[in-house]
Amino acid sequence: MIDFTDSPQFIPHTQKSLNYTPHDVKWVPSSARLVSMGATAGAKGILEIYALSGGELKKRAEAGEE
């Protein structure tokens, strides 16, 4: 039998629906922020910065191809 007690555990604190396919998400060190990078269905790149505030992810900035 495999013992999973020492394995990393993921505990979701919140969820966010996106209108693009995320390719990578990174936490900003020493903060409650994260950066999401991905592409829309029309193959446009998008980058968004979110902050965790009161248990919710709130978008702080967005950049994308025009």
N, C-alpha and C positions, 0 to 999 in steps of 0.2 A: 504494500500500500504506500502511496506517495503522501508525504507530509507537506501540506501547503501553508502551515502556520508561519513559516519564515519568508514566504513569498510577498512581493509588494502587493498592496491592495489599493485599488482606485476607489475613492469615495466622491461621487459627484455632488457638488455643492449647488450647481445651477446648470441650466441648459439654455441654448440660444439657437433659434432657427436662422439659417443663412440662405440668401438667394444666389449663392455661388458654391462651387465645389472647393472646400478648403484643402490645400496641399500640405500646409504646415502651420502649426500653432506653437508659439514660444512664449514662456513667461518672461517678463521684464524683471531682472534680478532686483531683489530688495524692494519690491513694490507689489501692489495688488492689481497689476495690469498685465495684459497679454496682447500679443500681436498675431493676427490671423492673415495668412497669405493664400491666395487661390486664384481661380479663374471662373468667369461667368460662362454661360452656355454659348455665348458668342465669341468665346476665346479671348476675352479682355481680361487683363490682369487686375487684381484688386488686393489692396492691403488695408486692414482695419486695425485700429487700436481700441481695446476695451478696458474698462476699469471695473473691478469688483466693488460694488457699493451697496451696502445694506442687503447682501445676499443676492443681488442681481448684477448681471453684466450690462454695463451701459457703454454705448459707443462714444468714444471721445474724439476720434479722427478717422478719416477715410481718404484713400488716394486710389486712383485707378486710371486706366488708359481711356482716352476720349475717342 
